[in-house]
Amino acid sequence: MNRTGFVIWWLLSAVLAGAAEPNRNAFDRATARVNDEIINHDYWGAESLAIDLASAYPESAGAPLELVVTYYTWIDDYGIADSLKSKFLGAVAQTISLADQAIARNHDEAYAHFYRGSALAYRAIFRSYKEGVGLGNVFGIVGDARAGIEEMKLANQLDPSFADPLVGIGKYLHWKSDKFPRPFASPRDARDGIAMLERAIRMGPRWPEGAAQALGWIYITEKRWDDAINLVSPLVARYPRSRFYLEIVARAYEGKGQYQRSEQIYQDMLDNLTPRERANDYMVMKYQRWIAELALEEGDYERACRTALPLTRLSYRGIDQGWLDRKKRLVDDVIQEACPKAQSRGR
């Protein structure tokens, strides 16, 4: 399963929830601009807009949360956890601090609880990726995640019409069922998470594009290929350059056994990388690796080997080792299976 889509869109889909400030519509429009930049992978533009937003709304926890979203998505897309870690954790801390101040002024402020919960959830996800999950940190990571979800539950209780917390809760439940063993999770969590996310979409979250993306990745994990394609196809049309949506469609066609169609989407994503994106070896490796895997699935061992081998010679300068190791293991799997078979056929 694609971890970028699986995790990022739980988080991103829950953020555009409005603000507690009097000028609510202006805040919503500003956050929408930030999120459009994120969807289109312009993280530099998103960061600039989010900084401006934080300056315009210095008491809003929702403003630094936009920076949290920007930095985490940037980290995960580019594999640069080390270089952006301090900015990310600083934005998390600022979000929590401002939310705590808002809650101290008015404990029944739903948005403040939602913002605080979202920041805690981000921190849990970041730690699970950066550190891995083991006996030494599982209680801390689960503690952050559970505290974050409790804040989201409270936000929904305080304002039952507030759909966005349900997106976060539903995505968390499904993620937890996959990520954690018993007694921390169970198969029922996955079912409940899907039902909650579908309910949130019916209610109408403030950012339906993100909620649909989150559900699309869940459909992929549940092998509901056609549901995933139908759900995100309008978003592909709206954001034709966004890899977040295209990846879902590519994965769905792979699941349906339409390997050539899936490969063409991955190739298009690779061909459409900007010069700045192409300069990032991790970015290139992500999509070229998928093409190699599809060639392997089609039984074209020579092409799979030929596509995967160059990925071992890239420099990956500046890429976080944890992020890189997860992807390189998948490249190694292709090489170990495809290359011996290709050599055997060539004899």
C-alpha positions, 0 to 999 in steps of 0.5 A, a space after each residue: 500500500 502507498 504510505 504517502 497516500 495512506 497517511 498524508 490524506 488522512 491528515 490533509 483531508 481534516 485540516 480545512 475546517 474553518 477558524 474561530 476568528 470573526 472573519 471566518 470566510 476570509 480565513 477559509 479562502 486563505 486556507 483553501 489557497 494554501 491547500 491548493 498549493 499543497 495539492 499541486 506540490 508547490 510547497 514553497 508557495 504553500 509555506 509562504 502563504 501559510 506564514 502570511 496566514 499565521 501573521 494575519 491570524 496570530 491567535 488562531 491555531 488553525 494558521 500554524 496547522 497549515 504549516 504543519 500540513 505543508 511541512 509534513 506533506 513536503 517531507 513525505 513527498 520529497 523524503 526530507 525529514 531531517 531538513 524540515 523536522 525542526 520546522 515541522 515540530 515547531 509548527 506542531 508546538 505552536 498549534 498546540 500552544 494556541 489551541 490550549 490558549 483558545 480552550 482556556 478561554 472557552 472550553 467549548 470551542 470545537 475548532 480549538 479542540 480539532 486543531 489541537 487533535 490534528 497537531 497531536 495526530 501529525 506528531 504521532 504519524 511523523 514519529 511512527 515514520 521517522 522512528 518506526 514503531 517498537 516497544 521503546 516508543 509505541 506507548 508514546 506514539 499511541 498516546 499522542 494519536 489517542 489524545 489527538 483523536 479524543 480531541 477530535 471526538 470532543 470537537 464533533 460532540 461540541 458541534 455535531 454538524 462539524 464533519 471534518 473531525 469525523 474524517 480524521 477519526 475514521 482515517 485514524 481507525 483504519 490506519 490503526 487497524 493496519 499499523 498496530 497489533 492487538 490490543 491496540 487495534 482490531 479488524 473492527 476498527 477498519 470497518 468503523 473507520 470506513 463507515 465514519 469516513 463515508 458518513 463524513 463525506 455525506 455530511 459535507 466536510 469543508 474540504 471534500 477533495 481531501 476527504 474523498 482522497 482519504 477514502 480513495 486510499 482506503 478503497 485501495 487497501 480494501 481492493 475496491 478498485 472501481 470505487 476508488 477510480 470513480 471517487 477520485 476521477 473528478 479530482 484528477 480532472 480538476 487537479 491534473 498535475 496532482 500526483 496524490 490523485 493520480 497515484 490512486 488511479 494508477 494503483 486501482 488499475 494495477 489492482 484490476 490487472 490493467 498493468 499497461 494502463 497503470 504504468 502509463 499513469 506512472 510514466 506520465 507522472 515521471 515525465 511531468 516532474 518539474 526540474 526541481 522535482 526531477 533533481 530529487 532522486 527520491 522523487 524519481 525513484 518512487 515512480 520508476 520503482 512502480 514502473 519496474 514493479 509493473 514490468 515484473 508483474 507482467 513477467 517482463 523480467 529484463 525490463 524490470 531489472 533494467 528499470 530498477 538497477 539504475 535506482 541503486 546508483 542514484 546519490 539520494 543526497 539529503 534524503 532521510 535514511 528512514 524514508 529512503 530505506 523503506 523505498 529502497 527495500 522495495 527496489 531491492 525486492 524487484 532486483 532480487 526477483 527480476 534480474 536472476 530470471 532475466 539472466 536465466 532467460 538470456 542464456 
